[in-house]
Amino acid sequence: MSMHDDLLYAFELEMSKAKEAFHSTKLDLSFKHLERAHVLGQMNVIAHTRAHIWMFKVALKRKDFAEMFAQSIRIPSGIVGSFLGVVPLGNTGGGNVSAIKPMDISEDLRSPLEYSATMEEKMNRNAQYFLRFALAACFLSAVADRVGLWGNAGEPGVVWGNMKAFLDYTHLLLPWMPRALSDVCGYIVTFLEVILSVFLLIGFRLKESSLASFFLLLSFILSMSISFGVKSSLDYSVITAAAGAFLLFSINLEKRG
């Protein structure tokens, strides 16, 4: 998340005071300002990382090996936490406190901590990105298998290997259809998977594309369950993917009303 002006000013002020104390060999005071900077900057990847790097520098000057070890762990974990929006608010960042413990925020730091996006909002946004990517990846991987990008028919890990094998499979799913019509269905499904993947990845009309993905996956579930039994749709996680698509639709339905 980007830092708004008041928050950035407050963070840089604490970092400046920490550096001044550090160069004056007032290491306890320096660390205290770094803890305050950590509280202010932990939702931003760069600010969070800077605070932990300077904590490591203070620990190094103190020859505090326990703190050095703690900071060497918290630097990479802090980067991941800030990126995902999963950070314990108010945590001061030192090795003397649990890395996952939320803490009370002092009154003078609360005002600049009016985040432009809350931690929950950021987590929800990133979860949606991941869900959109996962659904698109599933569709595109299946299409890639049909056109031989994952390998030839019969090779390990390859389900179809070519379009003819997929059309044969489609006919097994729809045995009541004439072969020519089931072939048309196979091509339509492949086209829809490509188009919906693109829409999901770029975020185009998410409400409609996620609902269409749900119904497409639901058609897979019904066809597979009728032709091969419910276990087949469970083995290939089609039900899970359909649930994910419906969840994505529900989220965007709420947002757009």
N, C-alpha and C positions, 0 to 999 in steps of 0.2 A: 504494500500500500504506500502511496505517496504521502508525504507529511505536509499538512497545511502550514501556513506561515507562522502562526503562534506556536505550534508544536515544534516546528523546526528551530525557531529562535530559542525556545526554552531548552531544547536538546543541545544545541550548539553552545549555549551559555554554560550548561553543566559540564560539557566536554572541555570547554576553555578553562574553567575553574579547576577541573581535574588535572589538566596538563600543567597549569601554572603551579599547582601544589606538588605535582610529580617532580618538576624541575627544581623545586625548592626543597626537595627531599621530605616533604610532608606527606608520606605515603598513606597514612591512615585517612587523612583529609581527602587525598586524591581518590582513594577507593570509595569514600563516601559519596563524592560527586559522581563517580562512575556508576554507582548503584542507582542514583537518581536519574542519570542519563539513560541507564538501561530500562528503567520503568517507562520513560518517555519514548524511547526508540524501539521497543521490542516488536512492534507490529511492522516495522520497516526493515527489510533484509539488510541494507547497507548500514543503517544506524545501529541496529542490533549487533551486527558483526563488529563494528568499530568499538562499541562499548566493551565487548568481550575481549577483543584484542588488547585494548588498553588495560583491562583487568589482568590479563596475562602478563603484560609488561610490568605492572606494579608487583605482581607475585614474583616475577623473575628478579626484580630489584631487591625484594624482601628476602629472596631465596626461600620462598614458601612453596615447597614442592607439592604439597597437597592441593594448594590453590592453583598452581600451574597445571596439575593433572586435571582438576575440575574444569578449568577454562579450555584446555585442549579438547575436552569432550563437548563442552557447551558451544564452542565456536561452530563446528559443523552442524550440531543438532539445532542450534539457534537459527542457522540459515534455513534449514528445512522447516522449522516451526513457523518462522516469519512468512515464508513463502506460502505455506498452507493456511496460515491464519490460526494455527493451533499453539497459542502461547498462554501461560498462566498470568493473567493481568495483575500488575502490581508487584510481580516477582522481582527481587533486587539483583538477581543474577550471580551472586557470589557463591563460592563453594560451601559457605556456611549455612545455606538454605537449600531445601529440596528444589530441584530444577522444574518440578511440575506443580509446585504449590502456589496457588493464587494468594496474594497478600493485600492488606489494606494499603490504599494509596493516600499519601499525605495530602492535606487540604490544599497546599500551595501548588501541587502538581496536577490536581484534578481539572482545573480550568483548561490548560492546554491539551488535556487528554480527551477533548471532544472529537473523537475520531470521525473522519469523513465516511468511513465504513466500519461497522462493528465487526468484531471477531466472528460472530455467528454469520453475518452476511457474507464475509469473505470465505468462510468454510463452505457455506451453501453454494456460492458461486463456483468455487474450485471443484466441489463435488459434481456439479452439473457439467463442467467442462470434461471431467473424467468420464462421466456417464455417457455424454455425447460421443467422446472419442471411442469408448469401449463398444458402443452399439455400431458405430461406423466401421470400426476395425473388424467386428464380427461379420458384417455384411460384405465388406471388401475382401476379407480372407476367403469367404465362400466363393465369391466370384473369381478370385485369383486361382482357386483350386480348379474351377470349371474350365478355365482357359489354359491350364497347364503351367501356371507360374510357380506353383509349389512342387511341380514334378510331374512325371508321367503316370498314367494309370498303372496301379499295381505296386508302385514304389512305397516304401514305408512312410506313413503319415499322410498319404494322398488319398482322398476319399473318391474323387472322380477322375481327375487328370485331363479330361477333355469334355467338351460340350455334349457329345453324343452319350457319354456315360451318365451325365447329369439328366439328360432328357429321358434316358431309360429309367433312371431312378424316379423322375417325375411321373412317368407312366405307372410305376409301381404304387406311387402315392395316390394316383387318380385312376384306378383300373376301370372305373365305370365310364371314363371318357374315351372317345375315339383317339387313336394315337396322334393324329394330326392336331387335334384340339389340345391334348396334354402337352405337345411340343410347343404350341403357342403360349400356353401357360408358363412353361419353363423359361421361355425368352422374356415374357413380360415380367416375371419374378426377378430375373437377372437384371433387367433394365431398372426396375423399381429399387433394387438393392443399391445399385450404383448411384442413382439420383438421390435417394434418401440419405446415403452416406455423405454425399457432397453437402446437402442441406444441413445435416447434423453438424458437420465439421465447421461450416462457415456461419452457422447460427441463423440460417434463413428460414423464416416462418416456423419457428420451433414448435409452436403449439400444434400446427397442422402436420408437420413432418414427423413429430414424435407420435402423434395419434395414428398416422398412416403406418409407421413402423410397428406400432402395437398390433394393428389389425393384420399386417403382413405376417408377423410372427405368430399371431393367434391362428392364422390359416395353416401355418406350418405345424403347430401343435395339434390341431384337429386332424389334419391329414396323416401325420405320423402316428397319432394315437389310434386312429381308425384302422390304418393299414398294418402297423407293426406293433401296436400296443403302447400304453402310456409310458412304459419304461424308456422307449426310444427318445421321446421328447425330453425326458429327465436326464438321460445320459448325455445328450448334446446341449444341455443347459438352455434349451429354447424357452422354457417356462421362465427361467430367471431373466433372460434377455427381454421377454415380453413384459415382465413385471417392471423392469428398468425403464422400458419405453413408456409404459403407462404412468410411472412415477414422474418422468420428465414432462409428460403431457400435463399431469396434475399441477406441477409446480408452475408451469407457464400459463396454465388456465387461471390460477390464482393471481398471477402477476398482471395478466392482461384483461382479466374479468370476462 
